[in-house]
Amino acid sequence: MRRLDGDIILLGVAGKMGPTLARMAKRASDSAGTARRIIGVSRFSSPDHETELQRHGIETIRCDLLNESALQKLPDAPNILYLAGMKFGSTGQESLTWAMNTHLPALVCKKYQKSKIVAFSTGNVYGLVPVASGGSVETDLPNPVGEYAMSCLGRERIFEHFSRTLNIPLAIVRLNYACEMRYGVLVDLAKKIHAGETIDLNMGWLNTLWQADANSYTLQCFDHVTTPPFFINMTGPELLNVKETCEKMAARMDKPVSFSGTAAETALLNNASRSFGLSGQPRVNADQLLTWVVDWVKRSGASLGKPTHFESRDGKF
């Protein structure tokens, strides 16, 4: 934050990661002695989200980003975090999914063509890969499955086009999956175990990353924006076996666990070695995260009520 000049705007701040990312940017800026505005933009369908951000010293602006005239009225800033997008509910609303995931990036690039942009994408653009491969790397060719993943590749291509033609410094973050106490893949599994539900093993392996580490890595991406865009995978270093992970959580909960299906030889997996080489290993490893999640679920901690649907193999969300 000492190296970064100017204000930061988070577009789509009211999602799963946005509030904690905004708070980290604010705390880090204050700790660095850097006076800057942290501005969160969203429709704020839940007023509580807006109030909570303001309580932490983050400015808020209500805006439907697909409304081009409203988007053009947003303040300028040299640093943009692009968090907007549509995943859940995309099945049945394919046209809106494509509008959010491909049309909106074009509008944002035209509005903020003089800014640095760090934009979120997803590991879904790679498709399923052999578990033995260790996960997709940034140089692998995309192979998206389903309209959501295809629209996310479309988002990347739109950002890449405008980065090249308008000379916008950009970083594109392919994330899967961030996890904190209130949501994430481990939370989904722990809640099912706690409720006595059967665990489907067809998606037999996963990656995950403590959300505070994901936020830290994301902010550091401003150091690496380039034209054309810099692509970076973001996840934890561990390849977690779903069955073994669930058995470990069940033992710590003192609960039985049952399974159905058989683990496929492919899964949605990322290799984030590039990220670790630039920003170091995560501060929180998978076992510590698992311990925290189990304790939280056992105590009936708050939930965002947003399951990841990581088990989907057909790309339908």
Number of C-alpha atoms within 10 A of each C-alpha: 21 12 9 16 13 14 17 24 24 23 23 23 28 23 15 19 18 23 20 17 21 27 18 16 20 23 15 16 19 14 11 12 11 17 14 16 17 21 23 26 24 22 15 20 10 9 9 10 17 23 14 12 21 15 10 13 15 19 17 20 16 14 19 15 22 15 11 14 10 12 17 15 10 16 11 15 18 16 21 22 24 20 21 22 22 19 19 15 13 16 15 10 12 16 13 14 22 21 16 20 26 22 17 20 25 16 17 21 20 13 17 20 18 16 18 23 29 26 24 21 27 19 28 24 24 24 22 22 17 14 19 9 12 14 22 23 19 18 8 9 11 16 15 19 17 17 20 25 25 22 25 27 23 18 26 24 15 19 25 23 18 22 22 16 12 14 17 25 23 27 29 25 22 24 23 25 24 24 25 21 21 18 20 27 21 28 24 19 23 25 18 15 23 19 11 14 15 13 18 17 17 19 22 21 22 25 27 27 27 23 23 19 20 23 20 16 20 24 18 17 23 21 14 16 19 19 17 18 25 17 23 24 23 30 30 29 19 17 17 16 16 21 20 12 18 22 16 17 24 20 11 14 16 10 13 14 20 14 13 10 11 12 16 13 14 19 24 25 28 32 23 23 19 15 22 17 9 13 15 11 15 19 10 14 16 20 12 11 19 23 13 14 26 24 16 18 20 13 9 11 11 11 16 10 9 12 15 19 14 17 18 13 16 11 18 17 18
